[in-house]
Amino acid sequence: MAQLDEGSAPLPPALPRLERLKKRREFLRAASRGKRAARPGLVLQALAIPEPSLRLGFTVTKKIGNAVIRNRARRRLKEAARLTLPGMGLSGWDLVLIGRDATAERPFPLLIEDLRAALRQAGVAP
């Protein structure tokens, strides 16, 4: 945890932790039955679920690059979701965010806009 020096600004309050998809069958179910929206920075798979929760999964394949690039892309997707989704009031969805070639290098404001546009395209958000 980062320490604050005297005179430095306080850290912003932490945003809530989002529920995660962890099992392969959950990812496969979203891929086979869900809606799909592709944007330059990411691909979104969205599956409506009966539970009143929002669950997220993240994946970046080896086609994207080595482990460093894949992990950078995954971290950027997680941060974009963490900053965007809690304020939208979404529930009843399983969302899978898939990294693309551009995910690791795309300017962060454009990546966030890609996520918002994909949510609208898939019918998850208005």
MILUM-815002 format. One line per 5 residues: number of its first residue (from 1); for each residue x, y, z of N, C-alpha, C, O, CB. Coordinates in steps of 0.001 Angstrom, whole numbers. Each point is the difference from the previous one (the first is absolute). Glycine has a CB too. Layout:
<atoms>
NUM> X/Y/Z/X/Y/Z/X/Y/Z/X/Y/Z/X/Y/Z; ...
</atoms>
This chain:
<atoms>
1> 839/-1168/0/-839/1168/0/886/1233/0/1009/42/704/-2851/-1278/502; 1478/2229/-1982/814/1191/-123/-147/880/1231/-1100/196/516/871/-301/-3003; 1364/633/2950/-37/926/1116/-115/1404/-540/467/305/-1098/894/-1856/2531; -1982/2391/-653/-142/1389/-393/1105/824/641/258/-132/1196/-2748/-147/-1445; 3135/1116/-523/956/949/544/-775/1203/500/-1137/236/-408/2978/-1027/-1152
6> -1212/1553/2451/-668/1211/464/-206/916/-1185/903/196/-813/119/-404/3112; -2210/767/-2392/-308/927/-1074/-543/-663/-1248/-408/706/-922/2158/727/1822; -1778/-2768/-978/-542/-663/-1188/-1511/-163/143/-534/-1/1110/2721/-1216/-1472; -2851/1084/-749/-1457/-119/-15/-422/-1377/509/711/-978/-233/-841/2597/-1699; -1007/-1719/2619/-482/-1313/455/-427/-854/-1189/-357/521/-1056/-394/496/3234
11> 791/-2322/-1994/-415/-914/-1054/-1511/59/-170/-719/207/978/2684/-1704/-497; -2467/1318/-1721/-1454/-2/-202/-627/-1212/684/672/-1012/200/-388/2225/-2394; -1566/-1123/2555/-641/-1150/651/-46/-1189/-955/-153/172/-1210/-1231/1380/2638; 1514/-2739/-887/-1/-1215/-813/-1399/-260/-537/-991/167/711/2889/-1119/645; -1968/545/-2601/-1278/-369/-600/-324/-1437/384/908/-762/331/-549/2366/-2264
16> -1620/-1988/1898/-361/-1352/429/620/-1069/-895/204/208/-1196/-2335/706/2106; 2422/-2055/-307/553/-1135/-739/-1148/-692/-728/-1057/-244/582/2958/-63/1103; -1690/-2/-2940/-1029/-619/-816/114/-1520/75/1101/-537/121/-1113/2538/-1652; -1132/-2696/1458/3/-1469/-2/644/-508/-1276/-108/636/-1049/-1974/-689/2462; 2760/-1101/-1331/756/-512/-1126/-534/-1330/-507/-509/-810/774/2482/1994/112
21> -1855/-1402/-2186/-190/-1314/-599/1360/-694/85/1015/584/-379/-2910/203/-1208; 1922/-2009/2075/1283/-678/174/66/-1364/-670/1087/-477/-325/-863/1686/2449; -1356/-1830/-2330/3/-1359/-546/-169/22/-1519/-706/840/-557/-241/-1704/2721; 1609/-74/-2801/-27/-68/-1458/-1413/-109/-538/-328/619/-1012/2561/-1682/1067; -3081/275/614/-1369/-174/-495/-784/1308/24/-892/188/-827/947/-2548/1632
26> 252/3269/118/-672/1297/32/393/841/-1215/-840/674/-596/787/-764/3113; 1326/44/-2874/462/714/-1191/-628/-595/-1260/-441/735/-883/2607/-189/2047; -2204/-1865/-1244/-563/-667/-1179/-1494/272/-137/-495/173/-1114/2236/-1953/1325; -2464/1821/905/-1431/287/-44/-239/1415/-537/-897/199/-819/507/-1775/2761; 1171/2553/-1496/-133/1371/-493/338/71/-1489/-630/748/-747/1203/134/3036
31> 417/-1658/-2718/407/17/-1406/-1057/-634/-900/-247/487/-1102/2636/-580/1829; -3012/-989/-265/-936/-720/-865/-1396/623/-17/-649/30/-1045/1947/-2092/1506; -1759/2552/674/-1378/495/81/-119/1519/72/-1096/542/-145/548/-2652/1264; 1661/2798/-897/-58/1440/231/54/824/-1269/202/-517/-1099/858/101/3259; -1246/1709/-1977/130/973/-1091/1457/400/-87/735/-69/986/-3111/925/-676
36> 2791/-435/-1496/1408/320/-233/100/1388/-625/-784/357/-879/1357/-2812/590; 398/3227/753/247/1328/-553/1505/202/-111/718/-117/993/-2875/1029/-1; 2635/-611/-2182/1430/210/-226/278/1477/-217/-710/675/-746/927/-2977/-245; 810/2791/1640/476/1370/-135/1505/-75/-250/585/-1071/163/-2427/2014/1368; 2484/152/-1921/1441/-74/-281/852/-454/1198/1015/-668/-191/-1384/2470/-1469
41> -27/-1451/2877/821/-322/1160/-382/-1254/741/769/-474/836/-423/2837/-647; -1533/-2931/-472/-447/-1171/753/-1179/-660/-688/-628/575/-889/1431/473/3010; -1087/-2264/-1691/-1208/-718/-411/-786/-273/1279/573/-405/1012/553/-670/-3079; -2433/1296/2020/-865/-233/1147/-961/-1128/-321/-624/-12/-1061/816/2422/1768; -310/-3364/217/-1034/-1033/-73/-890/217/1214/488/62/1128/1017/-1753/-2374
46> -2822/1809/1016/-930/307/1084/-1132/-1005/6/-644/-232/-1023/1224/2666/883; -819/-3029/1299/-1067/-979/165/-891/438/1153/473/201/1118/994/-2063/-2020; -2773/2011/623/-950/339/1057/-166/-1208/920/-121/-1134/-464/-1088/2780/-1054; 1206/-1388/2828/-159/-1070/989/-1142/366/944/-301/1181/172/2770/-1782/-319; -3108/-395/762/-1136/295/872/388/617/1348/-835/645/635/-326/-2517/-1742
51> 2399/1691/1555/407/558/1284/207/1510/-100/407/497/-1050/668/-2685/1643; -1349/2919/481/194/1454/-27/1454/378/307/265/719/963/-2660/-418/-261; 3319/-777/-1508/1408/323/221/663/279/-1335/-530/-332/-1060/595/-1097/3138; 1093/2040/-2008/816/262/-1173/1311/-738/209/741/288/940/-1824/1994/-1376; 1371/-3243/-450/1221/-779/111/851/249/-1237/-513/98/-1115/-650/-1860/2521
56> 2472/1864/-1191/926/325/-1077/1061/-1075/-164/438/-620/969/-840/3037/-547; 803/-2624/-1669/1118/-867/-315/908/719/-980/-470/787/-822/-920/-2859/1225; 2671/1812/-324/983/645/-868/862/-1070/-634/406/-954/665/-396/3042/754; 272/-1934/-2703/871/-955/-671/782/695/-1104/-510/878/-697/-1086/-2746/1229; 2840/1452/-668/868/487/-1067/778/-1209/-495/712/-637/778/-524/3011/211
61> -312/-2699/-2266/614/-1212/-535/1471/216/-339/489/1129/-46/-2713/-1812/-853; 2909/-424/666/1421/49/-336/253/645/-1362/1132/376/-304/-803/-2421/1685; -1365/2175/-2197/155/666/-1293/402/1465/177/608/594/-890/-2311/-2154/-94; 1362/2132/2125/244/1421/247/1478/285/214/487/1051/-417/-2763/-866/1410; 2997/-1091/-356/1423/227/224/502/-811/1174/-645/-949/448/418/3235/-1391
66> 1387/-1897/1431/599/-732/1118/-730/315/1303/-950/783/13/3177/-755/-1185; -1784/-634/2251/-692/125/1288/-60/1440/481/-1003/412/583/1748/-2708/-16; 303/3064/-799/19/1398/443/-1102/792/-696/-727/755/645/3207/-905/-226; -2603/-18/-1722/-1012/732/-769/-1396/-477/374/-910/816/149/2540/-512/-2040; -1815/-1622/2047/-1324/-519/381/-412/506/1370/-1149/395/193/1559/-2435/-1573
71> 512/2033/2334/-334/481/1336/-302/1490/9/-899/440/716/2333/-2228/235; -700/2572/-1734/-283/1432/-104/-1396/218/-570/-754/831/508/3207/-344/-817; -2800/-1219/-731/-1326/124/-601/-1090/-386/1004/-1020/682/98/2010/-1176/-2364; -781/-584/3005/-988/-448/992/-162/1029/1116/-1121/291/419/1695/-2678/-941; 531/2935/1001/-78/1029/1050/-745/1231/-483/-776/589/751/2923/-1423/199
76> -1919/1228/-2195/-701/1176/-552/-1494/-270/-132/-809/886/274/2891/-229/-1517; -2465/-1873/824/-1418/-347/-80/-641/22/1385/-1108/510/164/1570/-1914/-2195; 231/851/3025/-537/-14/1366/-206/1419/525/-1023/293/619/2169/-2486/-206; -187/3063/-657/-113/1375/492/-1107/751/-729/-739/760/626/3178/-770/-61; -2566/-184/-1861/-1083/643/-743/-1355/-457/532/-910/814/154/2381/-666/-2192
81> -1614/-1440/2319/-1249/-524/544/-243/540/1400/-1128/364/334/1392/-2438/-1714; 774/2133/2203/-133/483/1374/-450/1459/44/-774/390/874/2548/-2006/-174; -1290/2414/-1642/-358/1413/-25/-1351/257/-654/-674/975/334/3088/-450/-399; -2813/-1380/-856/-1196/245/-802/-1256/-657/550/-1035/656/112/2519/-474/-2053; -1418/-1457/2285/-1209/-774/286/-738/353/1288/-1231/17/-22/2321/-1784/-1218
86> -423/2050/2364/-777/279/1214/-957/1190/-133/-1079/-6/592/2975/-932/685; -1517/1933/-2032/-844/1181/-164/-1166/-198/-953/-867/870/-92/2858/463/567; -2038/-2451/-1187/-1054/-224/-982/-1211/-713/590/-1058/-35/-629/2809/-49/-1117; -1616/-479/2932/-1125/-666/654/-485/-1243/-721/-1201/-273/-13/556/2469/867; 1542/-2948/-1448/-375/-1202/-736/-128/-1183/957/758/-111/964/405/988/-3025
91> -2108/-1745/1795/-91/-1261/745/-713/-1016/-879/-728/361/-924/688/845/3172; 258/-2481/-1947/-615/-1066/-775/761/-369/-1255/-597/-445/-980/-1538/1201/1867; 3452/-576/-870/815/-285/-1184/1290/-720/379/596/262/1045/-1560/1757/-2175; 1378/-2930/257/1359/-533/-8/699/673/-1176/-459/-106/-1137/-214/-2162/2194; 1771/2954/-795/737/697/-1041/1397/-580/-104/672/-202/1012/-2013/2294/-628
96> 1776/-2357/-1602/1370/-461/-252/655/1046/-893/-494/303/-1086/-131/-2792/1309; 1745/3037/248/766/966/-776/1224/-716/-561/788/-586/743/-1600/2542/689; 955/-1900/-2737/1082/-689/-692/947/1041/-580/-417/899/-731/-1081/-2878/197; 2772/1845/867/996/927/-510/300/-238/-1468/-68/-1124/-498/1035/1256/2770; -632/955/-2950/388/-60/-1407/1419/533/-142/618/423/977/-3025/-148/-1728
101> 2916/-299/-482/1359/496/-249/188/1425/512/1058/324/539/-930/-1805/-2543; -1131/2328/1845/122/1417/354/-208/280/1484/260/1117/445/-1037/-595/-2721; 322/-1486/3045/-369/256/1393/1158/538/829/-186/943/769/-1495/-2744/-966; 2856/1233/62/1137/376/840/531/1399/-311/562/652/880/18/-3057/-735; -750/2873/-1377/579/1285/-395/-1031/1093/-255/369/1161/-175/1488/-2438/-797
106> -3124/935/947/-1041/988/-301/-55/1047/1111/72/-356/1176/-1403/-1380/-2454; 1206/3026/931/-135/1019/1044/-1171/-346/932/-1072/-399/-455/2035/2149/-1111; -739/-1592/2867/-974/-469/988/-1384/635/-155/-992/-715/141/2895/354/1397; -2025/1669/-1821/-1352/552/-197/-747/-662/-1172/-1219/-163/53/2054/2334/879; -104/-2547/-1978/-636/-684/-1128/-405/-1421/381/-1021/-501/-470/2370/1895/-1125
111> -556/-2045/2443/-346/-1346/464/-1284/37/833/-855/-875/-133/3299/233/126; -2573/1641/852/-1227/145/792/-1187/261/-913/-1079/-554/210/2408/1435/1732; -1139/-42/-2956/-1095/264/-942/-340/-1255/-806/-1169/-229/-312/1884/2640/167; 286/-3225/-197/-264/-1278/-667/-888/-885/872/-928/-637/-498/3139/796/-698; -1926/-198/2496/-810/-806/915/-1438/517/57/-947/-782/-83/3005/267/1435
116> -2217/1815/-1213/-1366/575/41/-759/-281/-1299/-1176/-362/30/1998/2174/1517; -149/-1644/-2681/-649/-228/-1292/-369/-1482/-165/-1067/-319/-524/2359/2259/-467; -416/-2834/1434/-294/-1436/-105/-1192/-359/874/-838/-806/-404/3261/322/-65; -2514/1070/1665/-1157/-260/880/-1298/465/-666/-1019/-685/78/2499/935/1959; -1443/902/-2684/-1198/494/-722/-311/-903/-1184/-1160/-342/-226/1679/2710/920
121> 496/-2758/-1449/-183/-834/-1191/-606/-1354/359/-826/-527/-744/2770/1682/-335; -1538/-1719/2213/-501/-1312/424/-1350/105/695/-608/-1025/309/2962/249/-76; -2835/1981/19/-1299/173/639/49/-115/1513/-1036/-181/641/26/-706/-2690; 2196/990/2626/146/-87/1446/-316/1335/649/-656/45/1041/2384/-1829/-1318; -1265/2873/-329/-195/1337/540/-753/848/-1015/114/-228/-1205/1995/33/2586
126> -2871/1161/-910/-735/885/-937/925/937/-747/-459/799/-816/-1510/-916/2312
</atoms>
